[in-house]
């Protein structure tokens, strides 16, 4: 059975997952990116500092503000590099 033979299903997200995905899309748009990448998903998961992902990262000693800054910096550099190649 090939991939095309699988019946299509509607993906239903729980509210917190939908919120994280919407935040990821917002982060991508804020950075001027037209694609949704893993870094945007991480930013979306980190969005609300009271969220589970943010709490887990903080409990592991991750500086959430610093991490967000580094992700944003790296994403902007990557986009600038892509733009120069095009």
ABEGO torsion letter per residue (X at the ends): XBAAABBBBBBBBBAAAAAAAAAAAAAAAAAGBABBBAAAAAAAAABBAABAAAAAAAAAGBBAAAAAAAAAAAAAAAAAAAAAAX
